[in-house]
Every structure is written in structure tokens, then in C-alpha cells.
Amino acid sequence: MKTALEIVEGMIELFDNPEKWVRDDFAYNAKGYTVTPTSPTAICWCLQGAADRIAGEPIFSDDDFATERWDLRQEIKDAFEAELKPQGYVGMVHFNDDENVRFEDIVRLCEAERLREKAA
């Protein structure tokens, strides 16, 4: 299983251009249909979908509370939310789906989290 730092670094690599980021769903394929973030046909992701994609498993889209995935999910969620709550956002989804948030804001958030993870 990947670490939180590896996942955040992978998210930064995944979001190498604005066309790979979406709002209002975990992931889309080339035809614009909703797919699971780990689907081989997925071409764009939201923040949580990108974390699932990089983890290689659904850390954000399942209900399994008693596993390492749940701990990893909470670690990532808590870290991003520590950055977002002072800005008035409830969490990753609220930030990702805000119509005023730009692609650059998504990348900046991931980069800030990477720095925080490296410092820990």
C-alpha cells in the first residue's frame, strides 16, 4: 500500500494539465461518462478520485472502515482539510466542486500537502 506522501506526489503528476481535472464526479472517460477512478478508461479525476487512482484502489469510494485503507483515507482527508478549513471549505469535495476554484488551485493544494508530508 502506498503512503500518503506517495499518493499526493502521484496526484501532482496526474494533474499535469487542466484537462485531467473534473468537478462534480470522481472520474470520467473520454466519452464524458462517469467511471470509477481506478478504471483504465478514466482520463480525468476530482481530488478524491485522483487519490483513488494513485492508490490503485478505492480509498475514498468504499465503506470499509476497519482496514489500512480507511486509515490512509483519513490521513489524506485530514491533511487536506487542515489546509482547506481556514479558507472556509468543509472538505476536499466542497473545495474541488466550488465553481470559483481553478485548476491551479487544485495543483497548489496538492503541492502544499506534499511539502507538509515531507516535513512530517
PEVENWO-V616692 format. One record per helix or strand of 2 or more residues. SS is the DSSP state (h for helix, s for strand). FROM is the first residue (numbers start at 1). TO is the last residue. Records with the same first field share a line. If there is no record, write none. Layout:
# PEVENWO-V616692
SS = FROM-TO + FROM-TO
This chain:
# PEVENWO-V616692
h = 4-14 + 18-20 + 47-55 + 68-87 + 92-96 + 103-119
s = 27-29 + 42-45
